[in-house]
């Protein structure tokens, strides 16, 4: 089981993931690419990261945009796993 972060820990963790915003019990980010192929390639790379971390995003793709939401359902909110995956995605 993964522990849910408190508000102070979430605020501190958000500093390390610029571009991500808190939205209720998750963090969100939109990525915009040149075209659909670039967006889909990004999603494939993120899928490999997510599988390796055993932590899977909620996401959607419309043409050149990919919206990602991270939350830890087992914890009932945000956990360190969300911020670790956000950093990996941005890396």
N, C-alpha and C positions, 0 to 999 in steps of 0.2 A: 504494500500500500504506500502511496505517495502522499506526503502531507501538503495540505492547502496552505499557501502563503497568506500572511496577514497584509493589511493595507500598507503598512510601513515597508515591508519587504518588497511588495509589488512596486511601490513608488521608487525605491532604490534600484530595483532590477530594470525598470524601464529606462533608466539613464544609460544603460549599457546596450540598448537596442533602439537606436534612433530610427524614426520612421514608423515604429510600432506604437499603437495607441490602445489604451485600455478601453474596453467596451464591456461593461458588466463583469461577467465571470471569465472573460477571455481577453486576448490581445489580437488586434487586427492590423493588417497591412495590405495595401494595394501595390502591385507591381505593374508597370506599363512597359511594353516592349514594342519593337519596330513593327512586328506583324504576328500573325497566329503561329507561324513556325517557331519563332523565337520564344513565344509564350509557352508553347507546348514543350519545347526543349527544356526550358526552365522547370516546368512541372515534372518532367521525367527525372531531372537531377534531384529535385526536392523529394520525389517519391523514394529514391534510393537512400537519401539521408534519413527520411522518416522511418523507413523499414529497418535500417540499421539501428536507429534509436528506439525502435518499437513504440513510436509515438506518432500518431497520424493526424494530419491537419484536417480541418473542415475547409474546403476550398471550392472556388468556382472559376471558370474561365469563359470569357466572352471575347472573342477575336484576339486582341493584343493585350488584354487585361487579365491578371490573375489576382483574385482576392483570397487571402489566407486568414483563417481564424485559428488560433491555438488556445486550447483549454484542456484541462485534465479532468475528464469525466469521473475517474475513480476518486479524485480528491474533492470533487464538487466545486471546482474553481481553478485558479491558477496555481501552478507548482513550478519548481525549479526546472522541470522537464520542458515546460513551455518556453522558458527563456533560453535554455540551452539549444533547443531546436531553432528558435528565432535567430540566435547568433550563427548557427550552422547554415541556415538558409541565406543569411546575409553575407556569409563568408564566401 
